[in-house]
Amino acid sequence: MATQNYDRYTYPTVSSTKLPGHPGHTTPEHDAAVVQFRAELESEGFTERLDTHTLLRFLRARKFDIPLAKAMYLECEKWRKEFGVDKLVKEFVYVEKPKVFEYYPQYYHKTDKDGRPVYIEQLGKIDLTAMYKITTADRMLQNLVVEYEKLTDPRLPACSRKAGVLLETCCTVMDLKGVGITSINSVYSYVKSASAISQNYYPERLGKLYLINAPWGFSSAFKIVKAFLDPVTVEKIHILGSGYTAELLSQIPKENLPKAFGGSCDCEGGCPLSDAGPWQEAEFVAPAFSNPEPTPTTTADAPAVAEATATTTAASAAAPGATVPAPTAAVDAPAPQTTSS
């Protein structure tokens, strides 16, 4: 029986996250789940975003419960069509971005020590009244989605090529300086919408989250909230007060962290608008997939997939910087980031 080869990656395919269920670190059960998940989606007519890395992200987000992962995927595809994601990526231009950033800086900037994109957001500066004289809530959300799509390609593939391993997540720095009850209430609607997009449609993108300049009482409140969160997610979250510099620099190289946060980077024109990172460096930029159209291959059963996964892992270990094609069937804010692990 013929199937499509969706895994035509042009970047490393073995994840730097050495946990079960991540590319290159899957079990036969994980591989079988990917095969079944993909087959069910293909039977319903889906042909896009069926590559192994994507399917594994949805499966991990739902603890490898295939019906739940499928429901999440179907809802995501429905939203993508209704929101017009593909058209936005091609046509959206955020001409008001420099002015909006005066009131709400949110940007990707270089990488952390693990090679992941660093995402910085300054919530305390939000002034929606002023911002809505420049833009609209809809355009802000459209920009959020376009930036998430750019994270998927070209940012993460470029970072993966530079690091020599598969990187699927970000290091997020959320500055809460100036955030109070009044400001939270005024932006709640937007933050809620933005967080829903992050959590529901772009799962498994959070690597580390540093909440800096956290107001008094924030840590205590989080202790209550974290009891309801997945332990893996909790491990990624770091609540820091005003003395955050040393811990932040232990994860982000000083030369990559903007001066405003204790680093030494001072990009020409300002770090928020620079979009500096491997995704701007020609040697690491390339199409995420090797050819525009899927090519027919032979479907492997789950045991064969597991064997292919092991071969891929061994090949990558022998040549960490090399690009190794993934097996056909299986292997592995933007706006306010959510704690979706």
JOBELMO-V184966 format. One record per run of one state. SS is the DSSP state (H for helix, E for strand, L for the rest). FROM is the first residue (numbers start at 0). LEN is the number of residues. Records with the same first field share a line. If there is no record, write none. Layout:
SS=FROM-LEN / FROM-LEN
This chain:
L=0-1 / 4-4 / 9-5 / 15-12 / 43-8 / 61-4 / 83-1 / 91-5 / 100-5 / 111-5 / 125-2 / 131-5 / 163-2 / 166-3 / 175-5 / 201-4 / 212-5 / 228-2 / 234-2 / 239-5 / 251-2 / 256-1 / 261-3 / 265-5 / 274-3 / 280-1 / 284-4 / 289-6 / 298-3 / 318-23
E=1-3 / 8-1 / 14-1 / 105-6 / 116-6 / 165-1 / 169-6 / 205-7 / 236-3 / 257-1 / 264-1 / 288-1 / 295-3
H=27-16 / 51-10 / 65-18 / 84-7 / 96-4 / 122-3 / 127-4 / 136-27 / 180-21 / 217-11 / 230-4 / 244-7 / 253-3 / 258-3 / 270-4 / 277-3 / 281-3 / 301-17
